[in-house]
């Protein structure tokens, strides 16, 4: 069910680690379209080139050197890996679970609301810090007993929603028939 499409922190790192170099490589990012430059000069250079006009959107815009963002991660990693089955990334990895419980999904511990334009490496590190703090055995955290932080599950739209049926995934917010509603009512109720 949509409300059980949590992705564990360990699964996020399993997704991240094989492409860490690509994800972390600094590229010039346009402030107008939020995409990394792929002009020949940038692709051949070890350091990001500064531009005054974006090669992609042709805007005269400022920019900065950054790692990949979720727009790029979705386009280059999530969507291609789910292409054969046209499912969400979470559904794809659950198909590999051998036990029946895994196929039911994972209830998320945290619903994540964020900007896709932020650097993905920083996003993953922030989620890691969050999970470590929430799983610490201290009185002011949510965990009543010590828990492995790598099992903390997040509901992240890019991983939980089927990118091949995004209209269905977005739902009808006017009738409370959306994945957000499903997550908030079933996973956290």
Phi, psi and omega in degrees: 000153182302326179289352180242039179253045176285150175240126182289152178303319179299325179288325175296318178291327175296325177290318187286310191307315181297336182246020185306316182298314179296317182295323187268345181300127181285128179228153176289127180244129180287133177287345180275311184253351176063027177249154177282143180290140176233029177290159182304323180297317181289322182292330182269343185272145175285328179252148178295140179271141176275138182237156174251345176223134182289132178292332184271306184261354178065014177283147171274101190218158172280172179193185181202165176278125181212162172283179182295150176250178185291334174302315181286321179297317178298313183292323187262338185237309186289304184299314178298324181289337181260000188301315185298321184257348182053053178233172174288161179298320179297317177298321179299312182287333177290332177296335178277347178290135183274333181272155183297324181300321180298324181290336177289336181106180182238127177290127179288145173273333184218132173270122185259124174245124187203174178261128180295342182279352178288156180295127183298318178302320179291323179299312181295320179293323177296318178296323178296314178299317179301311182297320179299317180292316182293333182265357178293145181272070178233153188302330186269006178261170184286335185279121178287331177229157182300140184220149177290119184298335181290346178270354179298131184250137180244144169262110181238122188308315184299329181267328185274327181273143175287111183290348178268352177222054188295330179297317177294320182296325181287327177069191180249101184294338181287339181247013183059031179249069181221162177303322179302314179296317179300317180294311185294327182273322183269322186277327185249000181280000000 
